Amino acid sequence: MSASTIKADGDTWRAELGDEGAGRPRVVMFFCTTTDQRPYRVVEIDAQQFSGEAGLSEASAEEVQSLFDASKSMGAPRDYPTYGS
């Protein structure tokens, strides 16, 4: 398993960085790869965290696990404005 793939809550989860954009917070999204019955999870991160080409691939398993533990199901920890309106 790569550092951006972890086992948690009895399933395997793939972590991906969200797209960066003006006015949008930086997020890591977790997608369950062992079942489609689990909703995705999201956690907001510092804009400088995991920047560059390597992104999450250089994160340790402990870092990714910590992000998963802080994530929320189908959303991030705060309300976001509606984009494109």
C-alpha positions in Angstrom: 0.0 0.0 0.0 1.3 3.5 -0.8 1.3 6.2 1.9 -1.7 7.7 0.3 -3.7 4.5 0.7 -4.6 3.4 4.2 -6.6 0.9 6.1 -9.2 2.5 8.4 -12.6 1.6 9.8 -12.2 -1.9 8.4 -11.8 -0.7 4.8 -9.1 0.6 2.4 -9.2 4.3 1.6 -7.4 6.2 -1.1 -6.4 9.8 -0.3 -6.4 12.5 -3.1 -5.6 16.2 -3.0 -8.4 18.4 -4.0 -7.9 20.9 -6.9 -6.4 24.2 -5.9 -8.3 27.3 -6.8 -8.7 30.9 -5.9 -10.9 31.3 -2.9 -11.1 27.6 -2.3 -9.6 25.9 0.7 -7.1 23.0 0.1 -8.6 19.7 1.0 -7.7 16.0 1.1 -10.5 13.6 0.0 -10.7 10.0 1.0 -12.4 7.4 -1.2 -13.3 3.9 0.0 -11.8 1.4 -2.4 -13.3 -1.8 -0.9 -17.0 -0.9 -1.1 -19.1 1.7 -2.8 -21.4 1.8 0.2 -19.1 4.2 2.2 -19.4 8.0 1.6 -16.2 9.9 0.8 -14.5 11.9 3.5 -12.9 15.3 3.4 -10.5 17.3 5.6 -9.2 20.8 5.1 -5.4 21.3 5.2 -3.0 24.2 5.2 -2.5 25.6 1.7 1.2 24.9 1.8 0.8 21.3 3.0 1.6 18.6 0.3 2.4 21.1 -2.4 4.4 20.4 -5.4 4.5 17.4 -7.8 4.9 14.8 -5.1 1.8 15.8 -3.2 0.5 13.1 -0.9 2.9 10.5 -2.3 5.7 11.6 0.1 3.4 11.7 3.1 3.9 9.1 5.8 1.2 6.6 6.6 0.9 8.2 10.0 0.3 11.6 8.4 -2.4 10.2 6.1 -4.0 8.3 9.0 -4.1 11.6 11.0 -5.8 13.4 8.2 -8.3 10.5 7.9 -9.0 10.7 11.6 -9.7 14.5 11.3 -11.9 14.1 8.2 -15.7 14.3 8.0 -18.0 12.3 6.0 -19.1 13.9 2.7 -17.9 17.3 3.7 -15.2 19.4 5.3 -15.2 20.9 8.8 -16.7 24.2 7.8 -19.3 25.7 5.4 -18.1 26.7 2.0 -19.5 29.4 -0.3 -21.2 28.3 -3.5 -18.7 28.5 -6.4 -19.5 29.7 -9.8 -22.6 31.7 -8.8 
